[in-house]
């Protein structure tokens, strides 16, 4: 299937359609390279050369800075199209693009003070040219391993020194580690005599060669192996005002005031789900390269199963597409519940579709010489990824369904995650 089959492109801008078409031109090479990158757990460097040459690195950067100015919904469909060919490329592309989206969309929040707005404007003028003019790739490591950064202040910290700050800490699952130009390091500024606060969250662009920054550990996961998400250690890493990506405390507002931006892991998995369906159709028709041309469509059980896959995929995409194209700051409760539901539907649905694909295609489809085995392993990873894991989405949706928002503040301590990092109505 092509994107013309599952989107109403009459609603898309010509520029948007052109970039989707470009992914479909690049995609077959991405899919071919994915085999070796999965086997070796190596980074898809050439894919990034191709994406940069075609302008995708500046996809969401505002036009006044030389970017393409694509919306969040437009980005989501493009990320999903990349994921159809290589899930790891789509997932890492999201890390880069999300860094640019924070600079783009958080700047437009109407609750920033004039001082914050002016400072933010200077920061954007420093960071956007790194991508637009220099072709820089950003990573976005936030997770710290064993610490729930959606509830407690980020453990990685910075302290003021002459001319800037020193960062100390640790980042887990740092996608693109060793293969990006800058790491977007979110940390909490510490002050003597007081505990850390969410309001003191900072975000710095740390160059890959910064003294005190090191990449450690092995990368040998079950799926998404091409993301090369090793660990980062930061030991007295010096940063200055010029390295700031947003004013203090602005990052913390994303969860509660721009929650759709924390659901941008889903495009990669929407694409993986599509690839599982596409493989199944191709396999049942006897059109899989390297396999005997056996027509398996004669079995009614297989026909029924692929029909179920299409039904599930269509349901997922309909909800997901609506959620992303209505994304905005300070969304309504119903809009937020839709994006939470879409996150849950995609991260759980991709696993269901991939498992059903293997059951329908049979034992030969599990061979590593065919892509479905990799697709299945990749599909298992999304439900575990913060900030919107499946468990957290179920928690959020459950309390938002049966409580008024004001009542959530009085719930028992075992629902702290819902009280601290959940969306909040404006004011």
LINVENDA-V160176 format. One record per helix or strand. SS is the DSSP state (2 for helix, 1 for strand). FROM is the first residue (numbers start at 1). LEN is the number of residues. If there is no record, write none. Layout:
ss=SS from=FROM len=LEN
ss=SS from=FROM len=LEN
//
This chain:
ss=2 from=3 len=4
ss=2 from=9 len=3
ss=2 from=14 len=27
ss=2 from=45 len=9
ss=2 from=56 len=3
ss=2 from=63 len=3
ss=2 from=72 len=12
ss=2 from=87 len=22
ss=2 from=114 len=19
ss=1 from=138 len=2
ss=1 from=157 len=5
ss=1 from=164 len=11
ss=1 from=182 len=8
ss=2 from=198 len=3
ss=1 from=201 len=7
ss=1 from=213 len=4
ss=2 from=225 len=3
ss=1 from=230 len=10
ss=2 from=241 len=3
ss=1 from=244 len=3
ss=2 from=253 len=5
ss=2 from=259 len=5
ss=2 from=266 len=19
ss=2 from=300 len=26
ss=2 from=333 len=29
ss=2 from=363 len=4
ss=2 from=371 len=9
ss=2 from=382 len=3
ss=2 from=390 len=13
ss=2 from=405 len=4
ss=2 from=413 len=9
//
